[in-house]
Amino acid sequence: MANTLTCQEKYNFDITPDYFKKYNIYPTSPKLCLLAFLNYEYYNEYIPEAIENNYKKIEQKYLAKLPFDYKEKVKKVKEGMKTNQEFFSKIANLYIDQFNYVQLSNKQIDNYQYQEQSFIGKVFLELLIREWAEEGKEERSKSITPVIQELKKYYNYENKSLMEEGVKVLNIGMRFGRVAYELAKLGYYVEANESSYLYLLISNYLFNYSKKNENCICPRISSFCSSFTEESVTKKHYFPDVDIISDLKNVKKDNIKITKRDFEIEYKDKKELFDCVITVFSTDETYNKINFTEIVNNVLKKGGIWINIGGLESVNSEYGGIELTWEEWKHVIIKCGFQFLREEKPVIPYCKIEGHSLPFTLGAIFFTAKKI
Ligand SMILES: C[S@@+](CC[C@H](N)C(=O)[O-])C[C@H]1O[C@@H](n2cnc3c(N)ncnc32)[C@H](O)[C@@H]1O
């Protein structure tokens, strides 16, 4: 694969270095992401070390009762991490020249302890499975599929004249882009927004370069105690489960666009542009749901709809995000000029991989609201 990438490509990922340091807690620059990707194994080497050290402390009489040799286990963890490193390196190598990334010494690397470094572990990889692997299909069917079915109810893609006119959909918080892909494939004009380069660099690769099931990762490689079998821990997962490039080959260049800034900055002055806004587990990362709701209202055309599915949590509440009950947020949504067309409280799995014993299910809110 080519080492360089000047991503002005097909799907308009115009990635340029742009330091996003809002709130000073989530620095997401391309260079820091490359640093994290290229040094994944290095940043996580404490994991197999800790497993090994913990077993070493146990007396031989206990070790003898185990069905395995712990050294083999440590070896498997290292192998799984090597698989993950190969994937991350493949991504990083695409962008090294574009962002003038220069490899650092270990001492320099140690100085960067940003969120990116600690973030690209287990959960990050599970999120990739959720969106792009066959194993995430059931989960997607409970969050992405219902939202798309709801959209089709109001803007039916089989209605030729409507689609010729163009139905414009904005997806805020696209993460790795699965929602955007599904929408573009159906013929909608999609604009998807994401502010983290961790996701942008990978989705850019998936949309423009990757073949079906070409990539392999081991997301659960260190989760022995929360898994039923060793097989589920060491399992290699392949993705993407679809041929993105060929599925989107008839989609016009301008029909799918990715915007890469904080959505509050990107959309604060944009008005009446979209027929629909789709948010799938996006509002739980916002600091201010009132502002979020106002922006969604502003970017929608009159009569346009907002379809949302996701949790109510405010994951950033400890960093200054405000927490609202559903009752309070619903009040805000109405005050901002929406009328509710649908409101449900489904329970939805999130990053729930087979063989894992923890019940990652969330009480969510699924609503459709029309701008009046
Ligand atoms: C919970 S995820 C959504 C995930 C995805 N739609 C899914 O169903 O798995 C929220 C996404 O919004 C992004 N995000 C958070 N704050 C943002 C902001 N202010 N502007 C743009 N994107 C943001 C995060 O990087 C993350 O990818």
The ligand as an SDF file (V2000), in Angstrom:
LIG
                    3D

 27 29  0  0  0  0  0  0  0  0999 V2000
  -20.7150    7.7890   20.9750 C   0  0  0  0  0  0  0  0  0  0  0  0
  -19.9890    8.2040   19.4610 S   0  0  0  0  0  0  0  0  0  0  0  0
  -21.1430    7.8200   18.1840 C   0  0  0  0  0  0  0  0  0  0  0  0
  -20.9240    6.5330   17.6780 C   0  0  0  0  0  0  0  0  0  0  0  0
  -21.5590    5.9450   16.4810 C   0  0  0  0  0  0  0  0  0  0  0  0
  -22.5570    6.7750   15.8270 N   0  0  0  0  0  0  0  0  0  0  0  0
  -22.0930    4.6000   16.9330 C   0  0  0  0  0  0  0  0  0  0  0  0
  -23.2820    4.3390   16.7930 O   0  0  0  0  0  0  0  0  0  0  0  0
  -21.3110    3.7940   17.4610 O   0  0  0  0  0  0  0  0  0  0  0  0
  -19.9240    9.8960   19.4350 C   0  0  0  0  0  0  0  0  0  0  0  0
  -18.9520   10.4000   18.3920 C   0  0  0  0  0  0  0  0  0  0  0  0
  -19.0370   11.8220   18.3870 O   0  0  0  0  0  0  0  0  0  0  0  0
  -17.7350   12.3800   18.3070 C   0  0  0  0  0  0  0  0  0  0  0  0
  -17.8000   13.6870   18.9400 N   0  0  0  0  0  0  0  0  0  0  0  0
  -17.8590   13.9660   20.2620 C   0  0  0  0  0  0  0  0  0  0  0  0
  -17.9310   15.2980   20.4520 N   0  0  0  0  0  0  0  0  0  0  0  0
  -17.9400   15.8590   19.2050 C   0  0  0  0  0  0  0  0  0  0  0  0
  -17.9940   17.2010   18.7460 C   0  0  0  0  0  0  0  0  0  0  0  0
  -18.0860   18.1970   19.5900 N   0  0  0  0  0  0  0  0  0  0  0  0
  -17.9770   17.4240   17.4040 N   0  0  0  0  0  0  0  0  0  0  0  0
  -17.8930   16.3900   16.5450 C   0  0  0  0  0  0  0  0  0  0  0  0
  -17.8420   15.0900   16.9260 N   0  0  0  0  0  0  0  0  0  0  0  0
  -17.8580   14.8330   18.2410 C   0  0  0  0  0  0  0  0  0  0  0  0
  -16.8420   11.3980   19.0440 C   0  0  0  0  0  0  0  0  0  0  0  0
  -15.5030   11.4710   18.6180 O   0  0  0  0  0  0  0  0  0  0  0  0
  -17.5050   10.0530   18.6820 C   0  0  0  0  0  0  0  0  0  0  0  0
  -16.9680    9.5040   17.5410 O   0  0  0  0  0  0  0  0  0  0  0  0
  1  2  1  0
  2  3  1  0
  2 10  1  0
  3  4  1  0
  4  5  1  0
  5  6  1  0
  5  7  1  0
  7  8  2  0
  7  9  1  0
 10 11  1  0
 11 12  1  0
 11 26  1  0
 12 13  1  0
 13 14  1  0
 13 24  1  0
 14 15  1  0
 14 23  1  0
 15 16  2  0
 16 17  1  0
 17 18  1  0
 17 23  2  0
 18 19  1  0
 18 20  2  0
 20 21  1  0
 21 22  2  0
 22 23  1  0
 24 25  1  0
 24 26  1  0
 26 27  1  0
M  CHG  2   2   1   9  -1
M  END
$$$$
